[in-house]
Amino acid sequence: MLSFFSILCLFNRESILFGQLSSGMFGLSILTFTLDWNTVAGYFGSPITTPMWAIANMFAGFVIVMWIITPAIYYTNTWEAQKYPIYFWKTYDTNGNRFDITKVMNEDGTFNETAYYNYSQLRMPSQFALTYGVGFAGLTSVLVYIFLHHRHEIWARFRDARNQPQDIHMKLMRAYPEVPVYWYAGIYIVACALAIVACEKFNLDMRWYMFLVCMLIPLVFVIPIGMIQAVTNQQPGLNIITELIFGYIYPGNAIGNVTFKVYGYIAMTQALFLVNDLKLGHYMKIPPKHMFIVQSVGTVLSAVIQLFVAYWLMEKSYMCDDSIEGNQWTCNSAATFFSASVIWGLIAPKKTFNDQDYRVTLHGFWLGALLPIPFYFLAKRYPNSWVRNIHIPVVLAACGSIPAPPADLLWFCIVGLIFNYYLKRYKTTWWERYAFAFSAGMDAGLAIATVVIFFALVNPGVEFSWWGTDVACLAERKATIPPVKPKKPSA
């Protein structure tokens, strides 16, 4: 109850329609409330540290996609949407049952095209497919937006990189020696060498030269996406472009696709996290060499810990089994990662998007490139109007946020607008003194509570049954049209 409280489901817990409209996890989050800071800040970070105008853009994207386009597609049964849940991150067959990848795979894990056409085409919930179309638009909008708004600034920064005027922070940091370039170069060379060895020797189904290709993707996007993150506190991802490129070059290769995706996507993400932390160290006057060492050690430790946690979770796979009624541990990020490996890797984008109804989502590429242009000229024409705050990449990044539960984005925006609009405007003194301290306190409390709850309650299997746990939407993951059960072969 603390995470999602759906008003409509109080009237009828077993109503499929009420579950689709009001569920915070698997529905449209209409009349859904939360008392859980993890719902507010779990996927998008603390809303208090995000500018109000950026939150407004994210909320606009949420309303357009989740409350207008998604129900329009679903309730008109476009793409046979009513055979599947309105919001979910799993793949299905044409009968509305979960897609069985074992029926379309060879013994070596590669794609069997004949078996695929004999079995079923791959289908997705309509909002899942829509998310990819929005993601296509987001990619091109980032490049066009940055070119229109920041091309002169980027060129000036490159040109004057060694001759910029020094503010007080730069003057104070001159007391510490800079990190030598060969430190960065050394880590890069070692990391690339280890990655190439892993690709060639550990059955990752990706050759070494494709690793070099995937390193070009973050090189292109790190500055545009970094500039967007610097002003909006939101980071558009590269997962779709990496999956798309490898899926067209090597179709039918699921493991190779996710390998290419991880290297291409995470390289940019970690680079921006490093820049973010180095900037914090700059303002806190922490010696750059100390920051570099701590970041490097932390990266290695986190990789080892993540590996152990992954193996532990695989041994307790029931925790991520969404077929168990009432199980809220759906592991939606891991499940989305798996679904993406099937969509982009095993089946490949040519069959998923070019050969069936979902090809319309490919129009997102040119739509995303066009959308920033009119708003750019409107902002030039009316520089002091609200139009200057319209940020198309942020609108689209928020729309393509699956597997985040819809209530997470909704309440991120609501809490952000309360703090960064109402309190900042009408309770300015309180906001200036306590807003960021409140945010930090909630984040720290959430981290501590998560550890305590897991080891004290979840891991031992302790369960509570009370009124608050008996108001959840029971039909939130059901489709409007029941699935057709496969016929058993006759004897």
N, C-alpha and C positions, 0 to 999 in steps of 0.2 A: 504493500500500500504506500509506503513512504516514497518509492521510486515513481510509480505511476498510479494515479487515482482517476479513473474514467467515470464521469458523471452519468453518461448514457447507459453504461453497463450496470448501474445500480438498479435500473428499471427492468432490464432483462439481460442477464449474464450470458444466456445462450443464443442471443440474437446475432446472426452473422452480420447484418447491416450495422447494428450498434457497435460491434467489435471492429468492423472496418472503419467506421467513422471516428470512434472515440479512443481506441487502443493507443496508448503512448508508445508501445514497442512495435506493433505490427499494423497499425492503422494510421489514420490521418491526424490523430491527436486533437480532435475537436472536443472542447470541454474536458481536457485532460489537465490535471494538476500534479504538482510534485512537491515533496519536502526534502528531496535528496540533492545535495550539492554535486554529487557525481553525475546526476542527470543534467544539471546546469552547465558544469565545466568539464565533464569527462572527455568529450570528443573535440571540443573547439577551444579549450582553455578557458580561463576566467573571463567572463564578459566585462568585468570591471576594468580590465586592462585593454579593452578594445574600444576604439573611438566610436562615439555615438553615431556618426554618419555612416561608418562601416557596418555597424549593427543594423541600421535602417536598410542598407542595401541587402544584407543577408535576410532580413525579415521580408523584404519585398520579393526576393527570390523564393523563399519558403512559401509564401502565399500564392504566388503565380504557379509554381510547380505542384505543390502538395494539395492546395485547396481549390485550384482551378483546372489545371491540365490533367493531373492524375485522375480525379473523379470523372472528368469528361471522357477520358480514354476508357476507363474501367466500366462505367455504367452505360456507355454506348457499345460495349463489348468489342471494341477495336482490338485487333490482334487476338481475338478470342480470349480477352483478358479475364473474363469471369470464370474461366476454368481454373484460375490460379489465385492465390491470395493477392490482396491489393498492394501489399508492401512486404516483400520478403527477398532474401538473398540466395535462394536455392534455385536450381534448374529443374525443368519438368519435361515430360514427353507430351505428345499431342493429346493424350487422354486425360491429362491432369494429374498424373502420378509422377513421383520423383524420377528424374532421369537416371537410368542405370548405366553407368559408364562401362561396366564390365561387358555389356552387350555390344559395345562398339570398339573394343580394344583387342589388339593382337596380344599374344603371350608376352611379347617384349615391351608392352605398354604403349605401342604406337597405334595410330588410328586405322580402323578397318572401315573403309568407305562403303563397301558392299553391305556389311552388317549394319551400318548406320542407316542406310536407306531402307533396309528390310525392317528395322526396328522402329525408329521415329526420328523426326527432326527435333532439334533442341528448342525448347521454348522457355521463356522467362516471364516472371510477373511483369506487368506493364510498367510499373514504376522503376523496376530494375533496368529494363530496356531504355526507358526514358532517361535514366541517369547517365547511360553511356552517350546518348545523343547530346545531352547537356555538357558532358565531359569533352566531347569533340569540339563543341562551340567554345568551351572554356579555354582550350589550348590555343586556338587561333586568336581569340579575343585578347589573351595575354600579350602576344607578340604585337598585334595591331595597336592595342592601348598604349603599351610602352613606347612604341615608335612615335605615336602621335603626341603623347604628353611629355616624354622624357628623352627623346633622341638627342636634343641639344645638351641636356644635362649630362648624359652618359659620355658624350664626346668631350665635353669640358672636363669631366672628372679624369678621363684617361689622359687628356692633354696636359692637365695641371697636377697630376698625381704627386709629383715631387715638389711642387711649388705652391701648395695651398696655404692660405693664412692660418696661423696657429691660434686656437682658442686656449682658454685657461687649462683645459684638461690635457691638451697636447703638450703644453709647456711643462706641466707637472709630471707627465709621463716620460719626459725626456731624461728624467733622473734614472730610469731603468733601461738596460740594454734591450734592443729588439731581438725577437727570435730570428736566428739566422735562416736564410732562405734554404740552406741545405738541410735543415731539420725537416721542413715541409717536403722537400724533394725526396729525402731519404724515406720518409714514411710512405709517400706516394709510390715510390719504386718498389718498396718491400710489399705493400698492399697489393699492387698490380701483379707482382710476381706470384704471390700466394694465391691470388684469384685465378690466374692462368693455370697454375698447378692444380687447383681444385677443379677447374673446368675440364682439364685433360685427364686427370687420374681418378676422379671420384664420381664418375657416371652422372654428371650433371647435364649431359646431352647438349652441351654448347661448346663449340670450338673456341680456341683462344682468340681468333681474329674477330669473332662476334663480341667478345668482351671489349676489345678495343673500339669496336663500333658503338657499343652501348655507352662508353665513356664520353662520346661526343655529344650525347643528348643532354646530360647535365651541364656540359660546357656551354651549350647554346642557351639553356633556360635559367641558369643560376642567377644571372644578373636581372633579367625581367621579373622572375618570381621573387627574388630577394628584394627588389624595389617595392613590389606589391606588399610583401610581408612587413617591410619596414614601416609602412604607413597605415596598414590595416590590421596587423597582428594575425592575419590569416594567410595560409600557404597553399595555393593550388598545387595539386599533385601531378606527377609525371607517369603514374601507373598506366594510364590508357595509351599514351603514345608509345611507351616501351612495349606493351603487349601487342599493339597494332603492328609495329614494325617487324618484330620477330614472328608474329603469327602469319604475316604475308610471305616472309622469306622462308620460314621453315614450318609449314602447316603440319598439324598432326603430332606436334612435339610438346607435350604438356610440361615436362620437367625443364626442358630447355627454355620454354617461354617464361616460367616463373623465375628461373635463374637470371635471364636477361632483364626481366622486370625489376628484380631486387637490386641488382648492381646499378642499373640505370637510374632508378628512382631514389634509392637510399643514398647514393653518392651525393646527389643534390641536397637531399633533406639533411644529411649529416653535415654537409658543408655550411648550410645556413644556420644550423644549430650551433656549430663552432663559431661562426661569425657573431651570432647573437650573444654567446657566452663571453667571447673576447671583448665585445663592446661593453658588456656589463662590467668585466674586469677593468676596462679602460676607465669607466666612470668611478669605479670603486678604488682605483689606484693600486691594483694588484699587479705585480711585475709580470710582463708578458710571458717570460720563460716559465714561471710558475703555473700560469694559466694553461700553457701548452702541455706541460707535463701532466697536470691534473686531468685535462681533457683526454689525453692519450690513455692514461691508466684507466679512467672511467669507461672509455670505449671498450677496452679489452675486457674489463670486468663484466660489463653489461652483456657482451657477446657470450661469455661463458655462462653467466647466470641464465640468460635467455635460452641457451641450449639445454641446460638442465631442466628448466621449467617446461620446455616443449616436450622433452622425453617423459617427464612426470605426468603431464597432461595426457599423452598418448597412452600411458598405462591406466589412466582413469578416464577413459573415453566417454563413460556414461555422463560425466559432467557436462559434456558438450552435445548430448543427445537431445535434440529438440523434439523428438518423437515421444519423449516421456512427458505425460501430461503434468502441467504445473512446473516443469523445470525451467527456471529463468536463466540458467547458465547455458546460453545458446552458443557462446563463442562466435558471435556474429562476424567479427573481423576475420578470424581464421576460416569461417565458413564462406565468407565472400571471397577470400583469397583462393580457396579451393574451387569455387564456382567460376572465378575468372580463369583459372588454369584450364578448365574444361571449355569455356566459351572461346577464349583466345588461343589456347594451346592445342588441346586435343581435337576439338572440332574445327578451330581456326576461323578467323574473321570472314574469310571469303564465303564459307558456308553459313556462318551465323548471321551475317549482315547482308551480303550480296545476293544470296539465293532465296531469301524469304522476306516476310513482311517487315522485318527490322531494318531493311535497307534505307527506309525513310530517315532513320537516325543519322545517316551519313551526311544529310544536308546541314547538320550542325556545324560542319567545318566552315562552310562559306557564310552561314548565318552569324557565327561567332566572329568572323573577320569583318562583317559589315556593321554589326551592332554598335561598336564603339564610335564609329565615324559620325553619325548624326549628333550624338551627345557631345562629341568633341567640338563641333562647330556651334552647337547651341551654347555651350559653356564659353566659347570665344565671343559669341554675340551678346550673351547676358552673363558677364563674369561675376556679378554679385548675387545671382539668383541661386536657388537650391539645385538647379540643374548641374552646377559645377561639382556637386557631391555624388552624382550618379557614377558608379564604378562597376562597369559591366563584368570584368573578371571576378569581382567579389560576389556579385549577384549569381553568376553561373557556378562559382566554386561552392557556394552554399547549397545550390540546387542539387548538385551532384555529390551529396554527402553520404550516400549509402555506403557502409552498413549502419551509420548512426541512427538510432531510433528517432523518429520524427519529433517526439517530445523533447529530445535533447536540444535540437536546434530551436524549437519554439520557445522553450524556457530560457535558453541562452539569450535569445533576443529580448524576452520580457524582462528578465533580471537586468540585462545590460541597459535597456531603456529606462528602467526605474532608477538605476544608479547614475548613469552618465547623461541622462536628460533631466529627470525630475529632481533628484537630490543635488546634482551638480548646479542646476539652475536656481532652485528654491531653497536649498540647504547647503549653500556653497561652503561655509566654514566647516560644517561637519564632514562634507565630502572631501575637502582638502586635507583634513586631519586624519580621517579614519577609513576612507574608502579602500585604499590599497592595503592598509593593515588588516582590514576585514577580509579582503580577498586572500591575502597570504595566510591568515589564520584559518580560514575555511579550507584552503588547499592542504595545509599541514594536518588539520583535524581529520580531513577525509583520508589522507594517507595512513594515519595512525589507526583510524577506525576500520579501514579496510583490512589491515593486517590482523587486528584483534578479532574482528568478526569472522575472518576466514579460519584462523587457527582455533578459535573458541567455539564456533558454531558450524560453519560450512564443512570443514574437513572431518570433524567427528560425526557429521550427519544429524546434528540437532535440528529439529523442525518445530515450528510454532503454528498452531491452528487457532485463529481467533477471527473476529469479525473483519478486521482489516485485511486478512489474507483470503477472505472469501468473497471479495467484491471484484475480483479480476474478470476481464472479458474472457469467457471460455471459448468463444468461437472466433477469436481474433485472427487465427491463422487459416481459417477455412475459406474455401472459394465459394462464390455464389452458386456455381454449377458443380455438383459433386463429381469427383473423378470417376472415370470408367475403369472398373477393376479388370485386369487382364484375364482372359479366359484360360482356364486350366487345360492343358493338352489332354485330349481324349485317350483312353487306354487302348 
